[in-house]
Amino acid sequence: MKTILVTGATGPLGEAVITTLLEKKDASSVRALVRDETKAKTLKEKGVNIAIGDYNDYPSLVEATKGIATVVLISGNDLQNRANQHLHVIRAAKENGVEKIIYYSLQRKDDREDGGLLGNKTVAHMITEKALLTSGITYVILQVSLYSDMIPLYAGQQIEETKTIYLPAENGKVSYALRSEFGEAGAIIAIDETGKYDNKFIELTGTEAISWTTIADMLSDITGETFKYISPEVPEFLETMKKNGTPEWLGPALAEMQQAIAHGEFAKATDDLENILGRKPQTVFNYLKSVYSKS
């Protein structure tokens, strides 16, 4: 029985991949790479094999990839070092004869060398993708859009009081989909034996790109109250965040992502996710209804 290794297994995306794998495969054929074994208690109770390792610890990655047929590589969250971390995983996989790597990358509009508006966030993905192309290992590169479940975090808790979404995304649109559905798609690809996904770039998105104005209208329909969207200039946004006591790093990070939205980085919608799942992804409206409906 071929064994699948999922990295970042205790994070939300890794957990989503494993959830679907366990619905379709025996737990003994699933291995989870984790840094902290205490966080993997639930996985261990389900019969998943646990490999203790770290993207920065190459010997641990070599050990974790022994006997593995497919690696599902979840991006690291160390923005400064994750390109090298991903290269460690690819090198360890190659050393152990891993047959396939499925990599969660990020949707983008173009391949500017400097990473464009998202800078090293995008550059790290580009470096990883190029390494996979030249690795000799069968690859599937999943370029995912933004998560629907990030919408409440971007919008902030204050919107239930202010009824205002205040973000510098202008009229930009995003083809959101649920993180759990992105994870499900990766798992389906990991167990596929037809080869139909092999050596391909696949854009996983929702089926429709929408703006913050549309999201405000959805919230109005869901709650029966009037929500609006305001797109401030970036300096004004940053000053407002500062006055509101927002952590120093958060304002610039939000501005960066929202400016990327303004410039259409995540606006392309495809039917790739729908085709892999065999159903339409959950709509943003239905997701928002599950979060904000008072009924």
N, C-alpha and C positions, 0 to 999 in steps of 0.2 A: 504494500500500500504506500503510495507516494505521500510524503510528508510536506506540509506547508508551514513555513515560518512567517509569522506576522511580527514586524517590529513595531515599537511604540504601542505595545499591546494593551497597556492600561489607560491609554488616552481614549477620548470619545470615538475617534475614527477607527483606531485599531480594534476597540471593543465592538464596533459595528461590523467590521469585517469578520471577526471571530464569531459573533452571534449568528451570522448567516452560515458560516462554515460548519458550525455545530448542528445546524438544522439539516445539513446535507452530507456530512462526513462524520466518521467516528472520531471522538475527541482525541484518541491516541495518535491520530494522523495530523494533529494540529500542534504546533509548537509556538509559544509566545515568548518573544524577547522582551525582558523587563529589566530595569535598573534596580528596582526595589521589590524584593520578593514579597514583602508584607502587603504590597498593593495588588498582588496577583492571587490573593487568597481565594476569591470567587472563581477565577479561572481554574485554579488548581482543584477546587472542589468539583468542578465540572469534568475533570479528567484531562484537561489540557496540559501538555508537557511544558514546563517552565524552563527557559534558558536565561540565566543571569548574565547580563552583558551591557555594554555601554558603547555608543558610537565612537567614543574617543579611545576605547580599549580594544585595539585590533586583535590581540590573542583571544579575547572573549567572543569576538565576532566569528573568528575561525572556528572556535568550539561550537558556537550556536548554529552554524550553517552546515555542520557535518551531517551527512545523511539526508539533507534537504533537497527536494526536487524544485520547489517554487518558493521564492521570497516575495512577500508583499511588503514593500518598503514605504513606510510612512515617514514623511519629512520630519526632520528634527526641528526643534524650536529655538536652537542656538543660532541666531541669524548670522553671527560673525564667523562661526566655524562649521555650519552644517554642510557646506559643499564638500569639505574634506571628510566630514563624518560619513556622508553618503558614499564617497569614493572608497572609504574603508570597507563599507558593507559590500560594495560591488567587487572589490579585490578579494575579500574573504570568500564571497560566493564563488568566484571564479576558481580560487584555490581548491575549493571542495567539489567542483564539478556541478554546481547548481544549474539546473536546466533553464529556468525562467525567472525573471524579475519583473514584478508589476510595481510600477512606481507612481505614487501620487504626486503629481506636479501641479502647477497653477495655470489656469487659463490666462492668456495674454493676447494683445492685439498684434504685437510684432516682436522681433528679436533684437532689439537694440543692445549693443555691447555693454552699455552702462546700466542695463536693466530698466531704463525708462523711469517713470514716476515712482516705481516701487524699488528701484535701486538693487541692493544686494539680495533682497527677497527673491527677485526674479533671476538675478545672475546665478544664484546657487542652483536654482532649478535648471537653468540652461546648461550649467557645467555638468550636472548630474545626467541630464538627457544625453549630452554629447558622449559622456563616458559609457553610457549604456549602448549607444549606437556602435561604439568601437570595441565593446567588451567581448564580442563573440557569443554572448549569452542571449538567448531569446528574450525579448523585452516586450512589455506593454506599458506605454506611457499614458497615464490618465491625467489630462489637463482639466482640472476641476474649477468650476465657478465658485462663487461665494455661497456660504451656507445660509439657508433660510433661518436657521436657528441663531444666526448672528444678528438678525434684524433688531430684536429687542435690546441687545447689548449696544449696538451702534446708536440706536435711538435714545437709549438711556431711560432710567426709571422715572425721571422727572416728567416724561410725556403724559403720564396718566393725570398729572396735576396741571401741567401747562397746556396740554393738548397741542403741542407744537414739536415738530421734528426740526432740529436745528443742526444742520450739517452742510459743509461746503462741497456738495456733490453736483451742484447746478442742476441740469436736466438729464444727467447721466442715468443710464439704465443698467440693470443687472439681471442676468438669467439665473436667479436663485434656485437652489434645490436643497433638500434636507441632507445633512451630514450622514444620517443613518442610511439613506438611499445610495449615497456615494459609496459607503462601506459595503452595502449589499452588492452593488455592481462589481466592486473589486473582488469580492468573494466568488461571485458567479464566474468571473473570468479566471480566477485561480483554479477552479475545479474543472474548467472546460477542457475537454480532451480532443476537440475537433481542430484546434489550431487556428480558428477563424479570427482570433484577436491578436495573433502573434505578430510581432514586429510592426506594430501600428501605434500611431498617436490617436488617442480617442478623447474627444472633448465632452466631458460630462457636465451638463447644464440642465436647468429647467427648460421648459418648452416655450417660455415667453419672457422677454426682457421687460422689466418694469422700473419706473422711477420712484423716488421718494414721494413725489406728488401723488402717484397712484397708490402707494402704501398708505399715505395719509387719508386718501379717499376710502380705502378698504377699512381702515380703523374707524372712520366715521360710520360706515355701513354696519360694522360689527357691533359697535358700542352704542350707536344712536346719538353720539355726541359729535361735535364738529372738531376735527383735527386739521391742522394745516402744516405745510412744509415751508421753511425759510432756509435759503442758501446764502449764508453770509460770505463775505470775502475772507480769505484765509487769515490775515492778521487780526481781523475782528473776532473770528472764531477762536483763535488761540488766546486772545486777551480775555474773552468771555470764559473760556475753560479755566484760565488762571484765576480769575476773580471768583469762580465757583469752587475753588479749592480742589480742582481735578489734579491727580498725580502728575508730576512734571512731565513724565514720559508719554502720558496718554493723549494729551492734546495733539502734539505733533504726529503721533501714530495714527490717530483718527483722521487728521487732516490729510495725511499722505494717502491713506486708503480711499477716502472720499474724493480726493482729486483724481485718483486713478479711475474711479467710477465716472467722474465728470468727463474724462477723456475716452471713455468707451472700452476700457480694458476688459470688462466682463459682460459686454452687451450682446455678444454673439450667442444665439440660442440654437441648439442642435437637438436631434431626436436620438442621439446615441444612448443616453441614459434610459430613455423610454424603451428602446429596442433591446437593451441588455436586460432590463427588469421584466420586460414582457407586459408592461402596464404603464400608464401615464404616471409620472411622479406626482406627489402631493402638491397641490397648488399653494402658492404663498397665502392666498386668501384663507384656505382651510387651516393652514398652519397658524396664521395670526388669530383665527377664530378660536383655536384651541388654547391660545395664550391669553387673549384679551376679552373673550366673551364673558359677560357677567351672568349669563343664563345657565 
